[in-house]
């Protein structure tokens, strides 16, 4: 199944009870349950949904939280008429507590930047605040002189895990998605550690969905800039397998449901500039498109949190 998050392009939806009967999705085949929800809950910013063909069936919660007694995922649909893709804007299909990333996991990419292939997965973190969805703009920061694309396969964790073995690791995977580990290359080289270079807001495009049935074996990974191929390789050329990465990460941190792991980028990384459009494609999974825009340097003002009674 394919899981999305979306926001409305229309104002209001009417519960099934007040409409003609909708076309039925085969809930038995998709392992779903029904649940009633409040319609006003679906006028918020982003919602979980199940994508079947071009129809989105609203879900009550993140699908990896809906697990039955046997351990099977059973996303609960809300009895509302489904949306078409034309009626919504897709958001990033993940809400992780953390993004664990693997550096230099393709030998040719390590070589193109003059680095050795590490003997074990080289892990760094990106903040969840860097995440954006399909067609959202990557902001080119004014303090960087070179920003690079890095197309990657993303792994979404489905169950809490710690100290898992490589043999058991894939049991904790919920699904797979497309990602772009955007990097301020000059700041990466300047800083030595990668937090600033990898952590800018908008530097983690993810989408367009999470596919729970996707087989990541020997899949082509491509990144195009303005429709010109910059990166093209195969997941078969990963130095460290997905199972090994999960086992390695879980040895030193707890992975929570919804956490995202980026598995490394192949060779061909290169600069992008404001006005460019990056597209990451993974064979059989999907394509993620994001334009690049210049930073405006305008101050960002967030609304104040409401004051509690008796507090200054």
N, C-alpha and C positions, 0 to 999 in steps of 0.2 A: 504494500500500500504506500501511497505517497501522502505525506503530511505537509501542510502549509500553514503559514500564519498570514493574515490578511487584514486590511482595513477597508471600510466601506467607501464606495463611490456613490451609493444611494443612501438615503436617510433612514429608511425604515423597512423592516421585514414583518410579515404577518404570520402568526403561528399556523401550523397545519390545520388546526380546528376551525379556522376562519377562512380557509382557502379550499379550492378544489384539490383533490388528492394529487400529490406530486408524483412524478415518476419514481418508482421504488428502486433504491439501491439494494443489491443483494447483501443484506447484513450478515447472513449466515456465512457466505463465502468470504466476506471481509472481516469476520470475527468482531462484530460490533454489538453494542447495546444501545437501547433508546433511553433518553432522559429528557424531562421537561426543563426548560430554562426560562428565565425572565427575559422578555424581548428587550427591555431597556438595557440589559447587560451587553447587548450587541450594538450599542451606539458608541462604544469606547474606541480606543485607538487600534488595538490589534487583537485578533482572535485566532484560535486554533481551528483547523479544518482538515477534513479528509478530501483529497482530490481524486475524483473518479471521472475519467475522460476529461471533460471541461467543466464539470460541476463540482462545487465545493460544499460539503456537508458540515455544518458547524459542529464542533466538539465542545464538551463541557469543560475540559481541562487539557493540559499537556498530555498527549497520548501515552507517554511512557509512565505516567502516574496511574493509569487505568490497567491494573494487572489482576487477573483472577487467581483463584486458589492454586491453580496448576502452574502459575508463573507466566501464562500467556498474556500478551497485550490485548486488551479489549477496549479500544477507544469508545467512549459513549457519545453518540450523536444526539443533538437536540432536535426535537420535533418541530423544525422550521423548514420551509421550502428552501432548497439549496440555492446557492448563488452560481452564476456563470463567471468565468474568468473575466468577462468584460465588465462585470459589476463591481469588481474589487481591485485593489492594488496589493500585490504580494509584498509581504515584509520578510525579513530574515526569519527562516523557519527554526530558529534556535534561541533559547534564553539560558545560556550556560552560566554556572557560577564561576567558571574559569575556562580559558582556552589554552590548552597545552599544545605546543608546536614542536616539530622535529626539524632540526637544522641539518643540512648536508646529507640528506637521505637518498640522494641520487649521486653517483660517483662523478658523472660528467658535470653536474652543477658545482660540486665541491671543487673540481679541478678548474672550472672557468673563473672562479674567484681566488684561485691559488691556495686552496685549503686541502688538508688531508681528510680522508674519510674516517670518521670516528669509529672506534671499536665497539661502542655501545651508543644507543640513541642519544643525540645531543638535544636536550630539552630546554625550551625557554617558554615564557608565558606572554600572551597578549591579553589586555584587559577587555572584559565584555563591553565596555563603553566604546570600543573600536568597531563594533558590529554595525553593519548596514545591510540592507536587502537588495534585491534585484532592481536595477535601473536607478538606484540612489547614487548620488555623486560622491566620489572620492575627492576630498579637499586637499589640494597641494599646499603644504604648509610653507609659510613665508620664510621660515628659518632653515629650509632645506634647499639644496641646489640640485639634488638628484633623487627622484622617487622612482622605484622599480616595481613592475608587476611580478607576481609569483603565483602562478596557477597551481592549485593543489586539490587533492581529495580530502574531504573532511569526514570524520567518524564521530557519530553522536552516541554517547553512552546511554544505556537504558536502565541499568540497575547500579545501585551503590556497590562499590567494590574497593578492596584493599588487599594487597599481597596475593593477587591472583596469579596462577601459573600461565605460562604461554599456551599450554594445551587447553585451558579453560577460558582463555581471554575473550574469544569471539562470542561466548555466551552472554557477555555483558554489552554487546553492541546492539543499539536500537536500530540504527540505519546509517545511511551515507548521504553526503551532500557535496556541493561544489563550493570551493572557497578560493580567495585570492589574498595571500599574505603580503599585502602592500608594505613596502619597506623604504624608508629614507636611507638610501645606501651610504650617502656621505656621513650621516650622523652615526650610522652603525660602525663605520670605520673609525670615526673620530672618538666615539665613546668607549669602544672596546666591549662593553656589554650592550644588550640590544633593546632594553626596555623602551627608551625614547624613540628609537628608530622604527620599532614595530608597533608602538602603542598609541599613535595619534588617533584621535577620533576619525572615524570613517576608514581606517586602515585594515578592516576585516570584513570585506563583502562576503556574504554567505547566501546560498540559495540555488535554485528557486524553491526547492522542496527538500524534504528528507525522504529517501526511498528505503523502506524496510526490507525489500526483497532484492535489492541490488547486489550483484556479485562483483566485487572489485578486482577479481583476478584478471590479469592481462588486459587491462582497459587502457585505451589511448587517452592521454591528458594533453590538451592543447590550450595555449593562450594566444589570442589574437589582439593586435592593437590596430584599430581602424581597418579591420578585416584582413590584415596582413599577419600571417602566422609567425609568431616569435618563439614559442615553445611547443615542442611536440615530442612526446615520449610515451612510455608504457609503465603502468603500475608494476609490471613484472620486474622492472629494473630498480625498484626500491631496495636499498641496502638492508634495511631492517623491516621485517614484515609488520603488518598491522597488529597481529597477535603479540609479537615481541614488544612492540611499542607500548601497548596497553599494559602488559605484564611489567615492563620496566617502570612506567610512570606510577603504577599502583604500588610499587615497592616503597615509594617515598611520599605519596599523597593519596588521599581518598578521592576517588572519582565518583561524582554524584550524578544521578539521573539528569540528562540534558547537557552534561558537560561535552565540550567539543575538542577533538584532537585533530590538528592539521598534520598531515603525514609527510610533508616535505615537497619541495618543488624541483622539477627537472631543469636541465640546462636551457639556456636561451634567455635568461632574465635580462631585462634591459629597461631603459628609462621611458617614462611617459611624461606628458606635459599637459597643462590645461588645454582643453579642447579635444584631447584624445578620448577614444572609447575603448575600454578593455573588455574582452569577452573570454571567459574561461569555459572550456567545453570538456566534459568527460563522457566518453563513449557509453551510451546506454543509460546515462544518469540525467544529463541536462546541460544547459548553458546558462551562465551567469554574466550579465552585461552591466557595466558601470562606467559612466562618463567621468572625466577628471575636470575639476574646476579649480580656479585659483582661490586662495584664501583671501577674504576681504579685509581681515584685521579688525572687523567690527566687533565691539564687545558683545558677548553673549550674556543676556540677562535672564536668569531663571526666576520663576515666581517664588515669592517667599512662602515658607511653610507657615501654616496657621499657628498663632501663638496660643499656648495653653493658658487657662485661667490662672492667675496668680504668678505667672512667669513674666520676666522682663523681656 
